[in-house]
Amino acid sequence: MDGMSAETVSQTIQLVLAPVVMLSASALLLNGILTRYAAINDRMRNMVRERLELLPQTKTDNEDEYANQRIKYLDYQMPDLMRRHKLAHDAIMSVYLALLIYVVCILLLALGTIYKNEVVSIIAMFCFLIATISIALSVTLTLEEVRTSRRSITYEVEKTFGLK
């Protein structure tokens, strides 16, 4: 390996900066999705707990209309929440995959520049594109999760307040 000139070092740093910026942006995106995921997770656990608390009331007293009705509401909402939970999970996995690929991309760009190997640099570019596609997939999954989130809350509010 020859000695690296200041120009080569500067070019290497510039090449590595794009994936580093994407790495940072992806981490911010991940934080937001993880927050949504945790909220869905908490809501599902609360619904399970509520259902388990209501079950004894329905077995001992079939006249308890509130318990019976509430269990129906919970049973209706749970599949939708499970679907949203899966979408958020898949979005999270997609971001983590992108993060991993961006790190590999950074290493490949540095190695390609240091060893002046165009093949490694081309592979790094493909890695960058794949990671960016993974981020786009994550955003698409998150959009779908957010789009469907209104359905659950609308159902519960309408049923609880008799709006529909």
Secondary structure, DSSP 8 states (H G I E B T S, - for coil): -----HHHHHHHHHHHHHHHHHHHHHHHHHHHHHHHHHHHHHHHHHHHHHHHHHHHHHHH-TT-HHHHHHHHHHHHHHHHHHHHHHHHHHHHHHHHHHHHHHHHHHHHHHHHHHTT-HHHHHHHHHHHHHHHHHHHHHHHHHHHHHHHHHHHHHHHHHHHHT--
